[in-house]
Amino acid sequence: QQAEPGDFTGGVGDLHTLHLEILEQTLMQCILEEHLWHHSETLQLDAAEQMLDDVDDPYFS
């Protein structure tokens, strides 16, 4: 649902500013989630490799 410029005091200028703020917050959120996801993925890989190292089985060598 689109907001009408008249919904905001000051009209189009404020609407533009609001859109920029929302865009900026969304971008920061995406960057943060991406960073955390990569971080947790790295931790999981390390844990998996450690588990493989702990297994004394030729199959895992």
HTML snippet that shows the backbone in 3Dmol.js (N, CA, C, O; Angstrom):
<script src="https://3Dmol.org/build/3Dmol-min.js"></script>
<div id="view" style="width:600px;height:400px;position:relative"></div>
<script>
const pdb = `
ATOM      1  N   GLN A   1       0.833  -1.200   0.000  1.00  0.00           N
ATOM      2  CA  GLN A   1       0.000   0.000   0.000  1.00  0.00           C
ATOM      3  C   GLN A   1       0.866   1.248   0.000  1.00  0.00           C
ATOM      4  O   GLN A   1       1.710   1.429   0.877  1.00  0.00           O
ATOM      5  N   GLN A   2       0.654   2.096  -0.979  1.00  0.00           N
ATOM      6  CA  GLN A   2       1.459   3.306  -1.130  1.00  0.00           C
ATOM      7  C   GLN A   2       0.943   4.419  -0.237  1.00  0.00           C
ATOM      8  O   GLN A   2      -0.264   4.643  -0.140  1.00  0.00           O
ATOM      9  N   ALA A   3       1.854   5.108   0.406  1.00  0.00           N
ATOM     10  CA  ALA A   3       1.464   6.272   1.201  1.00  0.00           C
ATOM     11  C   ALA A   3       1.323   7.460   0.275  1.00  0.00           C
ATOM     12  O   ALA A   3       2.106   7.624  -0.661  1.00  0.00           O
ATOM     13  N   GLU A   4       0.324   8.290   0.534  1.00  0.00           N
ATOM     14  CA  GLU A   4       0.132   9.497  -0.263  1.00  0.00           C
ATOM     15  C   GLU A   4       1.008  10.605   0.311  1.00  0.00           C
ATOM     16  O   GLU A   4       1.172  10.695   1.528  1.00  0.00           O
ATOM     17  N   PRO A   5       1.574  11.450  -0.550  1.00  0.00           N
ATOM     18  CA  PRO A   5       2.402  12.567  -0.080  1.00  0.00           C
ATOM     19  C   PRO A   5       1.689  13.400   0.986  1.00  0.00           C
ATOM     20  O   PRO A   5       2.329  13.911   1.906  1.00  0.00           O
ATOM     21  N   GLY A   6       0.372  13.538   0.864  1.00  0.00           N
ATOM     22  CA  GLY A   6      -0.397  14.337   1.800  1.00  0.00           C
ATOM     23  C   GLY A   6      -0.466  13.743   3.194  1.00  0.00           C
ATOM     24  O   GLY A   6      -0.839  14.430   4.145  1.00  0.00           O
ATOM     25  N   ASP A   7      -0.104  12.453   3.326  1.00  0.00           N
ATOM     26  CA  ASP A   7      -0.155  11.799   4.629  1.00  0.00           C
ATOM     27  C   ASP A   7       0.903  12.352   5.580  1.00  0.00           C
ATOM     28  O   ASP A   7       0.805  12.183   6.795  1.00  0.00           O
ATOM     29  N   PHE A   8       1.897  13.004   5.026  1.00  0.00           N
ATOM     30  CA  PHE A   8       2.988  13.516   5.840  1.00  0.00           C
ATOM     31  C   PHE A   8       2.978  15.036   5.803  1.00  0.00           C
ATOM     32  O   PHE A   8       2.797  15.635   4.743  1.00  0.00           O
ATOM     33  N   THR A   9       3.171  15.649   6.941  1.00  0.00           N
ATOM     34  CA  THR A   9       3.249  17.105   6.947  1.00  0.00           C
ATOM     35  C   THR A   9       4.463  17.529   6.141  1.00  0.00           C
ATOM     36  O   THR A   9       5.552  16.977   6.296  1.00  0.00           O
ATOM     37  N   GLY A  10       4.262  18.517   5.280  1.00  0.00           N
ATOM     38  CA  GLY A  10       5.371  18.956   4.441  1.00  0.00           C
ATOM     39  C   GLY A  10       5.344  18.273   3.086  1.00  0.00           C
ATOM     40  O   GLY A  10       6.072  18.673   2.177  1.00  0.00           O
ATOM     41  N   GLY A  11       4.521  17.256   2.940  1.00  0.00           N
ATOM     42  CA  GLY A  11       4.297  16.656   1.628  1.00  0.00           C
ATOM     43  C   GLY A  11       5.461  15.837   1.104  1.00  0.00           C
ATOM     44  O   GLY A  11       6.067  15.051   1.831  1.00  0.00           O
ATOM     45  N   VAL A  12       5.760  16.034  -0.171  1.00  0.00           N
ATOM     46  CA  VAL A  12       6.677  15.170  -0.910  1.00  0.00           C
ATOM     47  C   VAL A  12       8.088  15.140  -0.312  1.00  0.00           C
ATOM     48  O   VAL A  12       8.721  14.085  -0.287  1.00  0.00           O
ATOM     49  N   GLY A  13       8.579  16.269   0.163  1.00  0.00           N
ATOM     50  CA  GLY A  13       9.931  16.327   0.717  1.00  0.00           C
ATOM     51  C   GLY A  13      10.110  15.371   1.876  1.00  0.00           C
ATOM     52  O   GLY A  13      11.089  14.628   1.935  1.00  0.00           O
ATOM     53  N   ASP A  14       9.148  15.392   2.813  1.00  0.00           N
ATOM     54  CA  ASP A  14       9.224  14.511   3.966  1.00  0.00           C
ATOM     55  C   ASP A  14       9.066  13.053   3.557  1.00  0.00           C
ATOM     56  O   ASP A  14       9.711  12.167   4.118  1.00  0.00           O
ATOM     57  N   LEU A  15       8.214  12.818   2.588  1.00  0.00           N
ATOM     58  CA  LEU A  15       8.006  11.454   2.107  1.00  0.00           C
ATOM     59  C   LEU A  15       9.308  10.897   1.543  1.00  0.00           C
ATOM     60  O   LEU A  15       9.660   9.742   1.781  1.00  0.00           O
ATOM     61  N   HIS A  16      10.011  11.734   0.794  1.00  0.00           N
ATOM     62  CA  HIS A  16      11.292  11.338   0.200  1.00  0.00           C
ATOM     63  C   HIS A  16      12.307  11.012   1.299  1.00  0.00           C
ATOM     64  O   HIS A  16      13.025  10.014   1.227  1.00  0.00           O
ATOM     65  N   THR A  17      12.350  11.880   2.316  1.00  0.00           N
ATOM     66  CA  THR A  17      13.268  11.670   3.434  1.00  0.00           C
ATOM     67  C   THR A  17      12.936  10.372   4.153  1.00  0.00           C
ATOM     68  O   THR A  17      13.828   9.603   4.510  1.00  0.00           O
ATOM     69  N   LEU A  18      11.639  10.132   4.364  1.00  0.00           N
ATOM     70  CA  LEU A  18      11.190   8.926   5.049  1.00  0.00           C
ATOM     71  C   LEU A  18      11.613   7.687   4.267  1.00  0.00           C
ATOM     72  O   LEU A  18      12.104   6.717   4.843  1.00  0.00           O
ATOM     73  N   HIS A  19      11.419   7.729   2.948  1.00  0.00           N
ATOM     74  CA  HIS A  19      11.827   6.602   2.104  1.00  0.00           C
ATOM     75  C   HIS A  19      13.318   6.341   2.216  1.00  0.00           C
ATOM     76  O   HIS A  19      13.749   5.190   2.291  1.00  0.00           O
ATOM     77  N   LEU A  20      14.110   7.412   2.229  1.00  0.00           N
ATOM     78  CA  LEU A  20      15.559   7.266   2.348  1.00  0.00           C
ATOM     79  C   LEU A  20      15.934   6.630   3.679  1.00  0.00           C
ATOM     80  O   LEU A  20      16.810   5.767   3.734  1.00  0.00           O
ATOM     81  N   GLU A  21      15.271   7.057   4.753  1.00  0.00           N
ATOM     82  CA  GLU A  21      15.566   6.506   6.076  1.00  0.00           C
ATOM     83  C   GLU A  21      15.224   5.024   6.140  1.00  0.00           C
ATOM     84  O   GLU A  21      15.986   4.222   6.678  1.00  0.00           O
ATOM     85  N   ILE A  22      14.071   4.672   5.586  1.00  0.00           N
ATOM     86  CA  ILE A  22      13.654   3.270   5.576  1.00  0.00           C
ATOM     87  C   ILE A  22      14.630   2.441   4.754  1.00  0.00           C
ATOM     88  O   ILE A  22      15.012   1.339   5.149  1.00  0.00           O
ATOM     89  N   LEU A  23      15.031   2.981   3.604  1.00  0.00           N
ATOM     90  CA  LEU A  23      15.974   2.294   2.724  1.00  0.00           C
ATOM     91  C   LEU A  23      17.299   2.058   3.444  1.00  0.00           C
ATOM     92  O   LEU A  23      17.882   0.976   3.370  1.00  0.00           O
ATOM     93  N   GLU A  24      17.762   3.104   4.146  1.00  0.00           N
ATOM     94  CA  GLU A  24      19.024   3.024   4.861  1.00  0.00           C
ATOM     95  C   GLU A  24      18.958   1.964   5.962  1.00  0.00           C
ATOM     96  O   GLU A  24      19.882   1.167   6.120  1.00  0.00           O
ATOM     97  N   GLN A  25      17.866   1.961   6.718  1.00  0.00           N
ATOM     98  CA  GLN A  25      17.704   0.986   7.798  1.00  0.00           C
ATOM     99  C   GLN A  25      17.654  -0.434   7.241  1.00  0.00           C
ATOM    100  O   GLN A  25      18.254  -1.357   7.791  1.00  0.00           O
ATOM    101  N   THR A  26      16.926  -0.585   6.138  1.00  0.00           N
ATOM    102  CA  THR A  26      16.796  -1.902   5.512  1.00  0.00           C
ATOM    103  C   THR A  26      18.157  -2.395   5.037  1.00  0.00           C
ATOM    104  O   THR A  26      18.508  -3.562   5.210  1.00  0.00           O
ATOM    105  N   LEU A  27      18.914  -1.487   4.436  1.00  0.00           N
ATOM    106  CA  LEU A  27      20.250  -1.826   3.935  1.00  0.00           C
ATOM    107  C   LEU A  27      21.159  -2.254   5.077  1.00  0.00           C
ATOM    108  O   LEU A  27      21.857  -3.263   4.977  1.00  0.00           O
ATOM    109  N   MET A  28      21.151  -1.484   6.168  1.00  0.00           N
ATOM    110  CA  MET A  28      21.977  -1.814   7.328  1.00  0.00           C
ATOM    111  C   MET A  28      21.579  -3.177   7.891  1.00  0.00           C
ATOM    112  O   MET A  28      22.434  -3.979   8.267  1.00  0.00           O
ATOM    113  N   GLN A  29      20.270  -3.427   7.943  1.00  0.00           N
ATOM    114  CA  GLN A  29      19.766  -4.701   8.461  1.00  0.00           C
ATOM    115  C   GLN A  29      20.271  -5.856   7.593  1.00  0.00           C
ATOM    116  O   GLN A  29      20.704  -6.887   8.107  1.00  0.00           O
ATOM    117  N   CYS A  30      20.210  -5.671   6.281  1.00  0.00           N
ATOM    118  CA  CYS A  30      20.667  -6.706   5.348  1.00  0.00           C
ATOM    119  C   CYS A  30      22.159  -6.983   5.532  1.00  0.00           C
ATOM    120  O   CYS A  30      22.586  -8.137   5.575  1.00  0.00           O
ATOM    121  N   ILE A  31      22.942  -5.912   5.641  1.00  0.00           N
ATOM    122  CA  ILE A  31      24.393  -6.049   5.800  1.00  0.00           C
ATOM    123  C   ILE A  31      24.706  -6.789   7.099  1.00  0.00           C
ATOM    124  O   ILE A  31      25.572  -7.663   7.140  1.00  0.00           O
ATOM    125  N   LEU A  32      23.985  -6.422   8.158  1.00  0.00           N
ATOM    126  CA  LEU A  32      24.207  -7.038   9.461  1.00  0.00           C
ATOM    127  C   LEU A  32      23.860  -8.524   9.416  1.00  0.00           C
ATOM    128  O   LEU A  32      24.625  -9.361   9.895  1.00  0.00           O
ATOM    129  N   GLU A  33      22.698  -8.848   8.837  1.00  0.00           N
ATOM    130  CA  GLU A  33      22.276 -10.242   8.766  1.00  0.00           C
ATOM    131  C   GLU A  33      23.231 -11.062   7.914  1.00  0.00           C
ATOM    132  O   GLU A  33      23.570 -12.194   8.260  1.00  0.00           O
ATOM    133  N   GLU A  34      23.663 -10.482   6.796  1.00  0.00           N
ATOM    134  CA  GLU A  34      24.616 -11.144   5.910  1.00  0.00           C
ATOM    135  C   GLU A  34      25.915 -11.450   6.665  1.00  0.00           C
ATOM    136  O   GLU A  34      26.467 -12.545   6.560  1.00  0.00           O
ATOM    137  N   HIS A  35      26.391 -10.450   7.432  1.00  0.00           N
ATOM    138  CA  HIS A  35      27.629 -10.605   8.202  1.00  0.00           C
ATOM    139  C   HIS A  35      27.478 -11.717   9.239  1.00  0.00           C
ATOM    140  O   HIS A  35      28.350 -12.577   9.369  1.00  0.00           O
ATOM    141  N   LEU A  36      26.367 -11.695   9.975  1.00  0.00           N
ATOM    142  CA  LEU A  36      26.141 -12.692  11.018  1.00  0.00           C
ATOM    143  C   LEU A  36      26.007 -14.088  10.406  1.00  0.00           C
ATOM    144  O   LEU A  36      26.494 -15.077  10.955  1.00  0.00           O
ATOM    145  N   TRP A  37      25.324 -14.141   9.239  1.00  0.00           N
ATOM    146  CA  TRP A  37      25.113 -15.432   8.590  1.00  0.00           C
ATOM    147  C   TRP A  37      26.453 -16.030   8.171  1.00  0.00           C
ATOM    148  O   TRP A  37      26.705 -17.214   8.393  1.00  0.00           O
ATOM    149  N   HIS A  38      27.307 -15.214   7.568  1.00  0.00           N
ATOM    150  CA  HIS A  38      28.634 -15.692   7.167  1.00  0.00           C
ATOM    151  C   HIS A  38      29.436 -16.135   8.387  1.00  0.00           C
ATOM    152  O   HIS A  38      30.152 -17.136   8.350  1.00  0.00           O
ATOM    153  N   HIS A  39      29.302 -15.374   9.459  1.00  0.00           N
ATOM    154  CA  HIS A  39      30.043 -15.676  10.682  1.00  0.00           C
ATOM    155  C   HIS A  39      29.607 -17.033  11.233  1.00  0.00           C
ATOM    156  O   HIS A  39      30.446 -17.860  11.591  1.00  0.00           O
ATOM    157  N   SER A  40      28.300 -17.259  11.300  1.00  0.00           N
ATOM    158  CA  SER A  40      27.803 -18.518  11.857  1.00  0.00           C
ATOM    159  C   SER A  40      28.136 -19.681  10.929  1.00  0.00           C
ATOM    160  O   SER A  40      28.394 -20.796  11.385  1.00  0.00           O
ATOM    161  N   GLU A  41      28.129 -19.411   9.611  1.00  0.00           N
ATOM    162  CA  GLU A  41      28.469 -20.456   8.654  1.00  0.00           C
ATOM    163  C   GLU A  41      29.919 -20.885   8.848  1.00  0.00           C
ATOM    164  O   GLU A  41      30.236 -22.073   8.792  1.00  0.00           O
ATOM    165  N   THR A  42      30.791 -19.915   9.074  1.00  0.00           N
ATOM    166  CA  THR A  42      32.204 -20.200   9.316  1.00  0.00           C
ATOM    167  C   THR A  42      32.374 -21.028  10.580  1.00  0.00           C
ATOM    168  O   THR A  42      33.153 -21.981  10.610  1.00  0.00           O
ATOM    169  N   LEU A  43      31.634 -20.655  11.632  1.00  0.00           N
ATOM    170  CA  LEU A  43      31.716 -21.397  12.888  1.00  0.00           C
ATOM    171  C   LEU A  43      31.262 -22.840  12.689  1.00  0.00           C
ATOM    172  O   LEU A  43      31.864 -23.770  13.226  1.00  0.00           O
ATOM    173  N   GLN A  44      30.194 -23.014  11.912  1.00  0.00           N
ATOM    174  CA  GLN A  44      29.679 -24.360  11.662  1.00  0.00           C
ATOM    175  C   GLN A  44      30.693 -25.200  10.890  1.00  0.00           C
ATOM    176  O   GLN A  44      30.875 -26.383  11.177  1.00  0.00           O
ATOM    177  N   LEU A  45      31.349 -24.585   9.914  1.00  0.00           N
ATOM    178  CA  LEU A  45      32.374 -25.297   9.145  1.00  0.00           C
ATOM    179  C   LEU A  45      33.524 -25.718  10.048  1.00  0.00           C
ATOM    180  O   LEU A  45      34.009 -26.846   9.965  1.00  0.00           O
ATOM    181  N   ASP A  46      33.956 -24.802  10.912  1.00  0.00           N
ATOM    182  CA  ASP A  46      35.049 -25.121  11.838  1.00  0.00           C
ATOM    183  C   ASP A  46      34.662 -26.282  12.737  1.00  0.00           C
ATOM    184  O   ASP A  46      35.460 -27.189  12.972  1.00  0.00           O
ATOM    185  N   ALA A  47      33.433 -26.249  13.239  1.00  0.00           N
ATOM    186  CA  ALA A  47      32.959 -27.304  14.132  1.00  0.00           C
ATOM    187  C   ALA A  47      32.900 -28.644  13.398  1.00  0.00           C
ATOM    188  O   ALA A  47      33.256 -29.682  13.956  1.00  0.00           O
ATOM    189  N   ALA A  48      32.452 -28.612  12.150  1.00  0.00           N
ATOM    190  CA  ALA A  48      32.355 -29.835  11.359  1.00  0.00           C
ATOM    191  C   ALA A  48      33.742 -30.428  11.101  1.00  0.00           C
ATOM    192  O   ALA A  48      33.944 -31.638  11.202  1.00  0.00           O
ATOM    193  N   GLU A  49      34.684 -29.558  10.770  1.00  0.00           N
ATOM    194  CA  GLU A  49      36.049 -30.035  10.518  1.00  0.00           C
ATOM    195  C   GLU A  49      36.664 -30.600  11.789  1.00  0.00           C
ATOM    196  O   GLU A  49      37.394 -31.590  11.750  1.00  0.00           O
ATOM    197  N   GLN A  50      36.363 -29.966  12.907  1.00  0.00           N
ATOM    198  CA  GLN A  50      36.882 -30.442  14.182  1.00  0.00           C
ATOM    199  C   GLN A  50      36.327 -31.833  14.482  1.00  0.00           C
ATOM    200  O   GLN A  50      37.052 -32.708  14.954  1.00  0.00           O
ATOM    201  N   MET A  51      35.038 -32.029  14.207  1.00  0.00           N
ATOM    202  CA  MET A  51      34.409 -33.322  14.432  1.00  0.00           C
ATOM    203  C   MET A  51      35.064 -34.386  13.552  1.00  0.00           C
ATOM    204  O   MET A  51      35.313 -35.506  13.997  1.00  0.00           O
ATOM    205  N   LEU A  52      35.336 -34.025  12.308  1.00  0.00           N
ATOM    206  CA  LEU A  52      35.987 -34.973  11.398  1.00  0.00           C
ATOM    207  C   LEU A  52      37.381 -35.323  11.902  1.00  0.00           C
ATOM    208  O   LEU A  52      37.812 -36.473  11.816  1.00  0.00           O
ATOM    209  N   ASP A  53      38.078 -34.327  12.426  1.00  0.00           N
ATOM    210  CA  ASP A  53      39.418 -34.570  12.966  1.00  0.00           C
ATOM    211  C   ASP A  53      39.367 -35.524  14.150  1.00  0.00           C
ATOM    212  O   ASP A  53      40.291 -36.305  14.377  1.00  0.00           O
ATOM    213  N   ASP A  54      38.267 -35.448  14.906  1.00  0.00           N
ATOM    214  CA  ASP A  54      38.143 -36.268  16.112  1.00  0.00           C
ATOM    215  C   ASP A  54      37.823 -37.725  15.788  1.00  0.00           C
ATOM    216  O   ASP A  54      38.013 -38.614  16.619  1.00  0.00           O
ATOM    217  N   VAL A  55      37.336 -37.957  14.578  1.00  0.00           N
ATOM    218  CA  VAL A  55      36.955 -39.324  14.201  1.00  0.00           C
ATOM    219  C   VAL A  55      38.179 -40.074  13.680  1.00  0.00           C
ATOM    220  O   VAL A  55      38.777 -39.673  12.682  1.00  0.00           O
ATOM    221  N   ASP A  56      38.544 -41.143  14.343  1.00  0.00           N
ATOM    222  CA  ASP A  56      39.689 -41.949  13.893  1.00  0.00           C
ATOM    223  C   ASP A  56      39.204 -43.050  12.964  1.00  0.00           C
ATOM    224  O   ASP A  56      39.150 -44.221  13.338  1.00  0.00           O
ATOM    225  N   ASP A  57      38.858 -42.660  11.764  1.00  0.00           N
ATOM    226  CA  ASP A  57      38.316 -43.614  10.802  1.00  0.00           C
ATOM    227  C   ASP A  57      38.936 -43.307   9.448  1.00  0.00           C
ATOM    228  O   ASP A  57      38.904 -42.158   9.006  1.00  0.00           O
ATOM    229  N   PRO A  58      39.503 -44.313   8.778  1.00  0.00           N
ATOM    230  CA  PRO A  58      40.139 -44.083   7.471  1.00  0.00           C
ATOM    231  C   PRO A  58      39.181 -43.431   6.483  1.00  0.00           C
ATOM    232  O   PRO A  58      39.604 -42.689   5.596  1.00  0.00           O
ATOM    233  N   TYR A  59      37.877 -43.713   6.639  1.00  0.00           N
ATOM    234  CA  TYR A  59      36.871 -43.192   5.728  1.00  0.00           C
ATOM    235  C   TYR A  59      36.856 -41.667   5.752  1.00  0.00           C
ATOM    236  O   TYR A  59      36.567 -41.025   4.742  1.00  0.00           O
ATOM    237  N   PHE A  60      37.170 -41.088   6.920  1.00  0.00           N
ATOM    238  CA  PHE A  60      37.105 -39.640   7.074  1.00  0.00           C
ATOM    239  C   PHE A  60      38.427 -38.967   6.738  1.00  0.00           C
ATOM    240  O   PHE A  60      38.505 -37.740   6.691  1.00  0.00           O
ATOM    241  N   SER A  61      39.443 -39.743   6.511  1.00  0.00           N
ATOM    242  CA  SER A  61      40.767 -39.165   6.264  1.00  0.00           C
ATOM    243  C   SER A  61      40.832 -38.518   4.889  1.00  0.00           C
ATOM    244  O   SER A  61      41.872 -37.979   4.509  1.00  0.00           O
TER     245      SER A  61
END
`;
const viewer = $3Dmol.createViewer("view");
viewer.addModel(pdb, "pdb");
viewer.setStyle({}, {cartoon: {color: "spectrum"}});
viewer.zoomTo();
viewer.render();
</script>
